Amino acid sequence: MVKIIMLGPPGAGKGTYATRLAPKLGIPTISTGELLRAARDDPEIGETIRKYQDSGELVPDEIVIQILKKRLEQDDAKNGFILDGFPRTLAQAKALETITNIDVVINLDVPEEILIKRLSARRQCKKCGAIYNLLYLKPKVDGICDKCGGELYQRDDDKPEAIKERLRVYHEKTAPLIDYYKEKGIMITITTDRIDVPPEEQVEKIMQKLKEKNLI
Ligand SMILES: [Zn+2]
């Protein structure tokens, strides 16, 4: 039983590591982004969520917590879970504590220079949404999706100005969580110092640290 939060700036690889770690631990990865997308069709709460999102507003924390609580109560999360993309603020971290106890926070520490290089090299398929990276996850044919033949493009939020803004928001709102969880004594930090570290190598390091802490 282990309840994990993946913490780290955009481009640190939270989703990449979470999806590789989860099957090793036999627990699900829970992304609040995906939960909210799915909840748009929910008969009870969907209309409220669409109202916020379609007007460009963030869905309020209490609604996200309500959806998350429901998800954590499902059978597959009984033995633990990895939270990807939540909490992003101190207020969210405190709200989370009202619905569950977290065992460990995995803090991905990556220099800004590497984050910027990685994010600028991201490409997405227009048709199926598959994500590529020109540095280490290249399509077989330049500009074309391996899976569906769709055209690859650079998302607006992966362009230089947008990347700077995403990192600024991270430093302002999310980075304070590092101290918060450090003080609670439940944080492990995984440092990436080269751009081409294979995800498997980092996942092994995470597994090692979880074992050292007797969490698995
Ligand atoms: Zn595609």
Residues whose N, C-alpha, C, O or C-beta is under 5 A from the ligand:
A	BS01	ZN	C125 K127 C128 G129 A130 C145 K147 C148 G149 G150
